[in-house]
Amino acid sequence: MILGVGTDICFVKGIARSYDRRGNTFASTYCTNIELQGLESSNNPALYLTKILCAKECFGKAIGIGLIPELWWDDIEIEIHARKSGILLSEQGQEYIINTLKFPPNFRTHLSLSNRERIVSGICVIST
């Protein structure tokens, strides 16, 4: 059963501009330590960071509340892989979604990211 769907579109140029100006200070606001490691080893840091932000926004929309202090950027970790990307939640984030939002404990997340030169689009589906 589908519990939620979220989509987002991000422009690489805007993220690149912020990243170029503020570097890891900007990235560390939105990324976990593991995501920052992936960013550092990426051939295209701006695209990598744009995918992370797009995926997190998709997830926030799919759960129906967006990103709020109780479920913040660092509670959501995005795995970027060539063939399949995924979403990992902190223990606190998982508990919040199950206990406060009343999602079933066996909920699953499905993430698809696509990109062109200037745009990243994403969709997140949450199901049982």
Secondary structure, 3 states (H helix, E strand, C coil): CEEEEEEEEEEHHHHHHHHHHHHHHHHHHHCCHHHHHHHHHCCCHHHHHHHHHHHHHHHHHHCCCCCECCECHHHEEEECCCCCCEEEECHHHHHHHHHHCCCCCCCEEEEEEEECCCEEEEEEEEEC
